Amino acid sequence: MRPSTLLPAIALVVAPAAFAGDDTLVSDARAVIQTFKKKDPQIDKFFASAAGYAVFPTIAKGGFVVGGAGGDGVLFVGGHPAGKTSMGQASVGFQLGGQTYSEIIFFENASSLNAFKKGNFALAAQASAVALSAGAAATANYENGVAIFTATKTGLMYEASVGGQKFGYQPFGAKK
C-alpha cells in the first residue's frame, strides 16, 4: 500500500476516538482502572495515596525510524473525574511497528499534580514506566513526583528510540 493511500485509512481509525464524548472517555477510563486493579491488586496503594492520576484508556503508537503516539484521557482528583487530558509523543531512532496501550500516571503530591494541570507538563525520554503485571506495583516507586504504569492492548513494536511525552489538560466544563 502506498503511503498516500495509507494516510486516509489511518485517519478513519483515529477519527472516532477523537470525537468520543466526555462521558464515553470517563467510562473507558474507569474500565481501565478496574482492569489495572484486577491485574495487580497492589496498585491500590497508588490509587489510595496519589494526589491525582491521569488515565489514558488507549494510546496509539507507531513508527518507522520516526515515530509518534497520542491519546486522550481523564484526570481524576479525589477519585472523581476533573478534566480531559491529552498526550502526544514523538521519537527518533530504530523503531518499527505499531501498538496500542493503556497508561496511568499517578501524581505523588499537590506540586506534581498542579504542574500537570497547568498544561505544560512533559515526561522526559528517560522517564520509566512499569509494565503492568501481577505484583509489579509492590516494588514500584514514585520518581520525580510521578509513577507510570502501562498495559499493552494490541500490536507489536520494536524500539530503541529517544522521545518524550507532552501533555495538555482542560477541566471539564471549561470553555474550549
PERAUR-V202156 format. One record per helix or strand. SS is the DSSP state (helix for helix, strand for strand). FROM is the first residue (numbers start at 1). LEN is the number of residues. If there is no record, write none. Layout:
ss->{SS | SS}
from->{FROM | FROM}
len->{LEN | LEN}
This chain:
ss->{helix | helix | helix | strand | strand | helix | strand | strand | helix | strand | strand}
from->{3 | 22 | 41 | 52 | 80 | 110 | 122 | 130 | 136 | 143 | 146}
len->{16 | 18 | 9 | 26 | 28 | 8 | 2 | 2 | 4 | 1 | 26}
